[in-house]
């Protein structure tokens, strides 16, 4: 026991000393949070030529966090490995390959000091920078190659020498090729449908387009070196506006106000050089949605509608799926259209025009001006440089321009190694491309399945309308109207509801029921078994109709009425005809009267008529005859009585 006590005491003393040291020793300062900086590239250009050719990269750096940074410096970096294979390009573009290359410090041009090592770059602060490097220093010495170029922003959180990368950005860089490559900038002239029937429009939306977006795009299409692609449905509508039109106003119409605007726009369109133009399918229907929903008539209707715009028939036909997204089976689905090309953005990398499946010709579209990369990097520099990289890998570039912003981007980003080329010239050279291209699997955006059900319903309504109005001028517009219903213009928010409602108010089944009616007395009293009574057919349509009145008796053995012959009723008119029931006995029988087309399709609601037969005519004659006999007998008796009285008086 005497030995263990000192040992325990030593342990207690050691513990107390340790606690004291911990309590007295100063705390280790917390490590500063890493500053959050954001770098954006604002411009990239190449100056000089030969050995003096220099890449100049500008941008901004912003402190978007709550922690200041010190010694902030933007440093040029590059990857020396050229991107020569489409697969490698796609990998970098998608962000699967995260190549950041090597920083460059050879000269002071290669970096830009935003703040000194002991100077704070506070939260919210923003600064511009410029870095530059000769292509020979960057290692970009091979012509016509695609590289990666960018900046890394380094700094510290505590003004120490512990520098780290706080932000970075990269983009593609293209060295000038030995030969100039073609650039086809194609202006798309199209709009959401407005026409309901000949000379009648759902609204004045197209007038706004002609004064705005389409006016701008038409001006761009007229510039030197530009090509254009027009929807025949648009020209059909503008022609209809130009010779006068009406706009749906409730159940009536009112005069349109855009005739002069349409005339001026149409005149300018017709002045465009035809050798730089092409046409889409009529109304540019959703061919992928049609394929998905097995709507086999979509293509045929579009081709039939295009024949109604003969002034465009000589132009090349370019089928344009929505956003250029097609699938492997799309060329086969479009085979019957005999298109000169299918414009796609899903055919991988390669020549801008190449043979495709099912005898097609594929026209590779450049990504839209809003598409960025590599990886998640996005901005005006990345968007433009991506298109240049696509041009290098594809031997040219085809841009589709459908907005004013896209037109401005096209005008601002055309390096001198791209030469403006007409779309027709590219298509003419398609036969010289030996390698066939495949359309890659994709997830297209299409119209909903409900739209194609509406298409089937409207097609049936048109069939009924043609049956009711055999010589209709409205029904000849059926292929055009049905093509407009499935236009790709309705994808992405342009609601077709008001337009479809206006169409249905003309040829829909409800419109026919409201405008074509049968009128008859609900009760008919027959005093003879062969009496007649009237029925009236009312036609409030703007075209003459041909109908028959059909009768169905609840008891045909007692009372029946023969169907009428075909009756023609003029527009906004009514016609009354007499029908003759055939009765075999007295009594009350309900008869249903309805209107049918000449082929037997019912139109509108039926009418119930109560027919009662009493045979009052025969009974009346019996009463008259009996009354006559009584009268004669009574008269004779009276005469005899008078004569007898006279003889008695004489005696």
PyMOL commands that set and color helices and strands:
alter all, ss='L'
color gray80, all
select helices_A, chain A and resi 2-24+50-52+86-94+108-110+135-138+205-211+213-221+232-242+259-270+274-276+282-284+287-292+297-306+310-312+322-324+330-333+335-337+357-359+380-394+404-412+423-432+449-468+475-485+488-490+497-507+509-515+616-650
alter helices_A, ss='H'
color red, helices_A
select strands_A, chain A and resi 37-47+54-63+69-83+102-103+111-113+120-121+126-134+146-156+164-174+181-189+195-197+200-201+227-230+246-249+252-255+277-279+316-320+341-344+353-355+361-364+396-401+418-420+516-520+523-526+532-539+545-553+559-561+567-569+573-583+587-596+602-613
alter strands_A, ss='S'
color yellow, strands_A
deselect
rebuild
show_as cartoon
